[in-house]
Structure formats: structure tokens, C-alpha cells
Amino acid sequence: MYSTKIPLSETSRLRVAHKGGQGANISLALALEPDYQFANKEAWRLLKLSGDWQDQTFDLSSLAGKTVYGIQVVVENEAALSDFDFRLGQLAIYDQEHSPTAPKDGQVLAKRLKNAQDAEAVISFTGTDDADYYEVYAQVDGQWKLQTGSSNTRIYLPQLVRSAQAEGRTQALKVHAVGKNGLRSEAGEFIFDWEMTVKDTSLPKPLAENIVLGAEVIGSSFAKKEGGEGIEGMLNGTITSLSDKWSSHQLSGHVDIRLTQPRTVVRWAMDHAGAGGESVNDGLMNTKDFDLYYKNENGDWVLAKEVRGNRDHVTDIVLDKPIRAQEWRLDVLTSDNGTPWKAIRIYNWRMYEELDMETPNIPMTHAVARHLGNHQIQVGFKDVPANRKIALYSSPDAVKPLAELETTESGNLIFDPIRFESLPEFIYYRTLEEGKDWSNLLAIRVPQGEKVVKAMEWIAPLEKKVYRQGSPLSLAGAQFRVAFEGDWPAERVNTTNPAVTVRGFDPQKLGEQTLTVSYLGETLAQPLTVYVVEDIAQGEKKAVGLEIQQLPKVQYVVGDDLDVTNGRFAIIYDDESTQSFSLTEAGVEIVGFDSRKEGRQSLGLRYAGLETSFDVLVSPKPIVNDEYLKQKIAEIEAIQTQTAYLYSSEQTQLALQTALEEAKSVVADTNRTVEQVEAAQTLLEKQLGELDGEKLYQADLGRLNQLIQEVKGIDRPINSSELSSLLEKTEKILGSDSIRPDEMKELLSEWTDLFEQSSLVTHVGTRDSMESKNLLTPEKPRMDLTYELVPRQIITRTSTDLPLGKERIVQEGADGQMMVAHLVYSDGRRELYSRTVADESQPKIVEVGNGLPIQQEKTLMVENSLQVEKQIRDASLQKSGLPQTGDTYQEKYVLLGLVGVALAGLSQLVKLRKQGE
């Protein structure tokens, strides 16, 4: 299993973690010579087997002075074992006998609470020189749970949790040092302070299940495989990297999937390029136009929803009505929004049977409570989505809110100050989105301590003191300093702060007005003085500037005309009033645009003697990237000598050839456009997909297989010379990847002749008498071929590089096919003739994290079951030869070699060859 070179000493030990294998004797054998011989039973160690994980250590001191060159797992059993499963989790040979020193000085450097039961944290501790790595544990319901392992002494914990039954505000953490020998140190313990109890927040409801998980691709107009970003990449429900997606340079087409069972879909979501981190700023890579179809009970594809002009990173749609179906189709019409890097990029296709009716709450990290002083608390939130209502509460059980506030646009939200007789420890909040339910409850810690205003004084005056009659008061510019008793630092406060109250202004009262300003119930000693005058006293209001209210189109390509249709601007007057106009208004002048100049341009807007500016970006014409088209041309030219093309009908060959010539002319055209390249590539993909050669070839191959089966059934001697010659010819033709229909036709004819010549006449009595007497012609039954589905096997194995319980699909696998042949007689009788494997099923392999530590250097990880390991080892030996000897496995009978096709009946051909010989 392993080739090693490990010297052994008096203190050498062998440590192994394993599970399963009951019913057999399983040993670890060590090779003590360079030729990988394992015959020395003194170097064998018998494992104690169990259905649970076992950790065994063996003393190797009796082998001191020797060297381990190889390690082998030996499985011995006397009878067949069904569902045999043995797992090897850790293997280590080490010399150190002592455990490393325990880590110390553990502390939490930073933490971020999602709620009172779920947090992120960064911890640190003082490590030890004799540690290979460290394991971090958290105490949950009285049990120590492994959180992570790392060789660093500063570790990020992405999800630290405690149960709803947890008591108190703290949680115990501990760190073990693990030596290279696999031994763990004593624990270094410290505390994580949640600063609240589990009752101070509630958990959000579980999200609806994504029912696309487990779906299989049953049809597509795209290539079956395109590098590592195949169609299955958008069916796994994850975004782990930029390659965790489906990507195709064929820019349009459809994909059909079959869910695990019929489902009633109410919601459909697509994660486009921006959701995965591509083209985030402009959305140019996001899928633009696409449709969703379902197959109804009559087998017809029916449109469920269409999307046009999408630029969003995530498309999340509630269907017009629930639709129950098992087979669904995604039809991509336009791959992107104009990126020069043309491709379809979809990270996830998601569908749901239920709507998530609970509003997602604003994260606790986006909420803050500020102690203004005088027992007044001001609460603020950042990055609040538009059209949300936030309610504040005094306790987790409160029904009546302290205050509510709604947003109309996304951004920050600040509440007016709330006065408390005594400061609470927390202020609680929920969020509501229109059409949904209130969110779960979260909490904001309130700063504690007595904070009393001592004095206030002005440090900046109002920017505007004279107002026309009827004009609103502007508090812009004015600031004052607030000093507090004790050690609280002084603060600067703007008069626009919601906690500031201004009284005494009357926009209709002419003359001087004295305004009193108060903050937190305290009034500034020095009032503000403003003046209200008639229009005639101050003259007509004057236009003082222009302001862009809505930008027009700002992204152009060289040669485009300027388009200001959707733009708007406003005239600003000296009384701060405004008047809005369209950029297409008569008298508006736009200057400075040059459609031939690449780069950012500042355009001037002139109107009524005033001027302002706005920027536009003129990009070069998209790069005509025809590399993918050239690759496709080369690919098609290559397949023109292959069976899939040679076997195709003249009509499909001609269509592909025509598309190929058109594509070549596009590549040769120096003035080609992106659109022409895309169209040529799409047409090539389409015509390539319509080749029917594989289908026609499979039909003839089935007929050939049937003939071979019939020849096999003949119970009288067959002319050995004729059979041998035909076998050689069959091997030669089917061993080629350029089989022509006429070659297969000739082959079918010769096998037919052989069968008829050998089976048409049956001798009755002696051979001599038969030459002059009765000839009996037996009935020749018809052979009926059907195919049965062979479901893929699901293999689950453990992985130490995954968190405990986390799953990862290593191989999707594929279902196989069993070809069933029946002899059908004229009277309707059906007789089973044979069952042969047409396409072998490929197992689906799923890895499940077992939380075991990741070893390095001498520690060897084994995640596969022995059955899988043996298959890998055998395949490796066949390819590269046996260790030391260089001998290779020889395949005695290789009769039918064909790319991508397994000929059912290979064993029958071998038997016929032996019979003929």
C-alpha cells in the first residue's frame, strides 16, 4: 500500500486507527527488505476489529535496527463476505514516547456573534516546540467537541456553537498539542465569553430545502464534459470557489435535469457569475436571457417562467403558480450582458417547494447602541435593505415596541434617542420585509455607566441665517461641543443629529427670530439668531448651480452615439429650492464627448448660464476572441476521420461541413465581429450535436452482438478456419476508431452467412443416411433485445480533511445498462437467451468528515475502503508494472477495442475462438 524507508529503533511504535472489517482477519504487514517482500510474519501485526473506530498502538522494538520499506494491509477470510467494509483512518510509525507539553495562555482575540448560540472567533495561545499541530475543542452539553486542527497558534473558528440548553454566559474551550507520534498533550483550557444567555436571542427558522440537490442531467445540447466546470457544477448548491460552477463557451442551448422524485416547485433561483465573485461591479458576465421549462404528464415541455434582460447576480423568482414535475429544462438564450470573455457562467440552479417566509434579520455586527448621556440611548443600523421595518424592544418577551422605523432605500438607519430611567443591558430588535413574517430576535448590548451632560458650547455657526418667507430652516454647518461629568471624553454634535431639538422658527413670521437648541433635554445657553424676509426685500431668488439628479447612459463603446435620454438635472436656487429638467430639455448643451476617444471623459452640462459635469466611459471595441472557435474547428476536423462522423448520415455530415466552411471564412475575415464569431461557434456546436453517427453505429453494433450470440448458441462444430479468419477480421475492424458503415455492413453479412451455413440444416440419423434422406428446417426464432437500468452504487467513505459530519461528492457516478436478449417464436413464446452488461455502472462516491486530525510527515492518511484501494492498486500495476520485477499484466484476449463503447458479448467471442481452435 505504501513504499517507505523508515528506520526502526527500540522506541519505535506503530499506531493505526481503523473501523469495520468484521468476519475477516486483517493485519498490517511490514516489508523489511527493499524488494517489498512481506513473508516475514514477525513483521505482521493483527488488528482488533470493531464496528466503531479503534485506535491501536503496536510495539516495534523487536524489529529495532531494521528498516521498513513497505506497508501492506492483509485481508484473510475463509468464506465470501457480503457488504464487506474496512476503513483505515490514520497510520503512523514514530519513535517518540512522550506526549508534548500542554499549550498555555489561551485567549479569545476577537469574536463576532451571529446570535447567542452561534459565533465566530479568533483565538491564540502559547505553543510548544514538540507539537506537530494543535486541536481545538469546545464544551457543548457537557461533551468536548472538536472544532478544528491547525499548526498555527492563532486560529480562526468559523462556527462556535452552543445548544439551547446551555446555561450561563461562558463556554469552555481547550487546546491539545499533538506530537508527530500522534500523542496528545494535556489540555490548555480557557473561556469564551458570550456576554449574554441563550435566551437573549432566538434562532432563525431553517431555510427551505433546495430540491435540485441530487438531480441528474438527462439531456443537453451542450458538450457532455467541458474541463472541470461541467453541468453538474451548478447542481450541487454550493459556491466554494470560482470553479464551483457550470461554464460553457457554447453561448446558448438547453440543459435537462431529473429531480430525485416529482416535486411541487414554488420558487426558482439562479446564482450567476456575480454571485460567485465574477464581474461583481458591472454584472456583464451574468446570464441575460433564459427560460425555465417543465415536462408535463403528456411528455411535452411547457414554459414555466422566462427572464429577459437580467443583470442581477442572483435571480430569485416566485413562480406564478406551483408546478409539480420531475423533469425540468433550463434554456439559455443570451449568455451574458456584453463581456468580451464570452461564456455561460452559472454557479447554482436552485428550486424550492416552500417559500422562506421569515425575514432575514439585520446582523448583530451591523447594529450598535450609543450612550448619548442623560440616560438616552440612540440605536443605529448599517446596510439595511430597502423597504424594511425595524422594531426595537425592551425585553425578549416584549410585544409592544419601544420604537419602529422603516426604510425606503437601502443604507444606514438611525433611530431617535430613547430615554430610560435605568439603562437596560440589551435592546432587542426584529426586522420585517413586506409580504413576509417578522424575523428572529437579536440583541444589541447597551454601553453601561453614568453619563451626564456637564456643559455645551457652540463651535461652528449655521451656514445660512437669512430665509425668504415660507422657506424651511436649514441646520447645515452648525456644531457644538458637549462635555460630560467624570472621565467621559467630550463629543462634537451636529445640529442635524436626530437627538438635537430646535424650537422657535416660524417660516411665515418676518424679522429676527431667536431659536433655542437643546440636546438630551439640556438647552444650549447661547441661542441661534436667524432672519425671515420678504421676497422683495431679498430680490428674486437666484439660480446658483446645477445638479445631476439621474445619470444618463455612461458606458459606451468606441463609435457609439451619445445617449442622454434617461438623464435628469436640477437648477439649485439660493433659497435651496430646486427645479428639475430632462437632459433633452431645449437649451441644454452637452459638450466634451468624443466617440473615437477611449477612456473616461468628463462631459460638461450647460443650461441657463450655469454649468456642471458628469463622467462617461468609452471602452474599446470588444476584443474578437476567436480562440474557442479555432479550437472547435480543429476538433471537428479531427473527428471527420472517426466513427462518430463516418457513420453519420449524409444530411448531418453536409450540415456540419457547411457550418465548418462558414466558421473558417469568419476566422479568415479580418473585419469579423464578436457577433459573427459567436454565431459561427454556436452553429458548429449545434451541427456537431446533431451528428447521428453514434446512434447508427450503436444500432449496427447491437445487431452484430446479436449475431455473435446466435453463433454461440449453435451446438454443432463450426469450421475453425472460417471462424478464426472472421474473428481476426472482427478484431481488426472493431479495434479501429475509424469504422465505416460499409465495413460494418460487410462484417454483419459475413457473420450472418456463418450463422446460416452452420445452423440452417440439422442432421437426423447418421450422416450418410442424411445425405440422401430427410432434411429438417427448424424454426428460426427472432431475437428481441431490451435494455435494463443498472442503478449506480453509492459508496460512502470517511475523510479526515473534512469537518465532522460534512459531506463532499468525489464522483457523481453513472447508471449502467444491462442488455437482455429473448428468443421470440412464431407462437408468441419468449425464451430468455442471455443477460450481458452493455454499460457498466460507475459508483457515486461520497466522502464524510470524521473529524480525525490531519497528520503529516510519517503519519499516513488512508480514506478509501480496501475494495477501492485494491482497484486503484490493480489498475496502477497493470499500467506501470510490478515493483522491482518490471513485469506487466498481459491481457490474453483483447478482441473488440472501441473508443467509448463496450461490446457486450466479448466473453462469447473468446469462447468461440477457443472452440474454433
Secondary structure, 3 states (H helix, E strand, C coil): CEEEEEECCCCCEEEEEEEECCCCEEEEEEECCCCCCCCCHHHEEECCCEEEEEEEEEECHHHCCCEEEEEEEEEECCCCCCCCCEEEEEEEEECCCCCCCCCEEEEEEEEEEEECCEEEEEEEEECCCCCCEEEEEEEECCEEEEEEEECCCEEEEEEEECCCCCCCCEEEEEEEEECCCCCECCCEEEEEECCCCHHHCCCCCCCCCECCCCCEEEEECCCCCCCCCCHHHHCCCCCCCCCCCEEECCCCEEEEEEEEEEEEEEEEEEEEHHHHCCCCCCCCCCCCEEEEEEECCCCCEEEEEEECCCCCCEEEEEEEEEEEEEEEEEEEEECCCCCCCCCEEEEEEEEECCCCCECCCCCHHHEEEEEEECCEEEEEEEEECCCEEEEEECCCCCCCCCEEEECCCCEEEECCCEECCCCCCEEEEEEEECCCECCCCEEEECCCCCCCEEEEEEEECCCCCEEECCCCCCCCCCEEEEEECCCCCCEEEECCCCCEEEECCCCCCCEEEEEEEEECCEECCCCEEEEEECHHHHCCCCEEEEEEEECCCCEEECCCCCCCCCCEEEEEECCCCEEEEECCCCCCEEECCCCCCCEEEEEEEEECCEEEEEEEEEECCCCCCCHHHHHHHHHHHHHCCCHHHHCCCHHHHHHHHHHHHHHHHHHHCCCCCHHHHHHHHHHHHHHHHCCCHHHHHHHHHHHHHHHHHHHHCCCCCCCHHHHHHHHHHHHHHHCCCCCCHHHHHHHHHHHHHHHHHHHCCECCCCHHHHHHCCCECCCCCEEEEEEEEECCCEEEEEECCCCCCCEEEEECCECEEEEEEEEECCCCCEEEEEEEEEECCECEEEEEECCCCCCCCCEECCCCEHHHHHHHHHHHHHHHCCCCCCCCCCCCCCCCCCCCCCCCCHHHHHHHHHHHC
